[in-house]
Amino acid sequence: MKPLAVYLHLPFCERRCGYCDFLSCCNLTQMDAYLARITAEIRAFDFSPYIVQSIYLGGGTPSLLSPDQIKHLFACLPKCDGEITIEVNPNSLSAAKCDAYRTVGINRISIGVQSFDDATLRNLGRLHDVKQAVAAINLASEYFTNVSIDLIKDIPEHPLVTPPADALTLVKHISIYSLTRDDQCVLETDEPVHLPRVFHRYEVSNYARTGYESRHNLTYWTGGEYVGFGAGAHSLIDNHRFHNSDDILHYRRIDDGVRDATTVRQEQIMLGLRLRTGVALSCLTGKENVIATLQSHGLVHVKGDRVIATTKGLKILNQLWLQLV
């Protein structure tokens, strides 16, 4: 049996944030019909060849689902003894929902904090304030040991604010992304990230306490197999890519084809450069001179049989990738 990661896209939001480029829908009256569609899709998939190692509920705002809706959704999912994550917004989290999450087996919660500054949150169009964000972290930590938060940096006139110390002691994982609009970075800055040393940077945008790295996302970054359910969700099974269209209630599967050897190699290099474990030298045959040049400029270093981007190199990953493919 092969390991498999499972992703569920739950696209509903109370209001769409201007910076968000994920598929979302603010028509909450469609939620029940959508859940009927996605549960039918899940039931139709043959999980028998796989051991499900992680489940991830992303969005959108999955915490808009009621406890009953969450329980109904999980009744259709296969057994998973690994990491099970749900994304939530501070203003839509409650004790009743946390209790339901724990009941169905969710063991990791990812909170869309985005900033610990009220002016920044208003600028981003968020529906919560800092007080609600801290309250959500406190509430989540009463139910889960594995609490993650998302933050956004490179916001014009709004520098990144380090999480309050009291809240940070409860957090195991932090994702920090640059602000983008229309799939373009708003600022090209080198805004520093100040976190306690207990958080190690294991991927270009992700920091974790040891043992709390996102197992689900590591499946993507290391080329593992995954299946996505819901509108816009993507899958990689047996080296075969497919995805669902964006039509919320009538999405259909679109075949993207089998990856050839060149594509696999290019993806291994691209994803490996993002990780602090780097790229296997076996993927870079013939690039010895390029690697030496990048080393001389302090952009990569070689450790054993791996080529790893330095902190300086992580700032120009696309350029490194173009040099190494």
Secondary structure, 3 states (H helix, E strand, C coil): CEEEEEEEEECECCCCCCCCCCCCECCHHHHHHHHHHHHHHHHHCCCCCEEEEEEEEEECCHHHCCHHHHHHHHCCCCCCCCEEEEEECHHHCCHHHHHHHHHHCCCEEEEEEECCCHHHHHHHCCCCCHHHHHHHHHHHHHHCCEEEEEEEECECCECCCCCCHHHHCCCCEEEEEECEECCEECCCCCCCCCCCCCCEEEECCEEECCCCCCHHHHHHHCCCCEEEECCCCEEEECCEEEEECCCCCCCCEEEEEECCHHHHHHHHHHHHHHECCCEEHHHHCCCHHHHHHHHHCCCEEEECCEEEECHHHHCCHHHHHHHHC
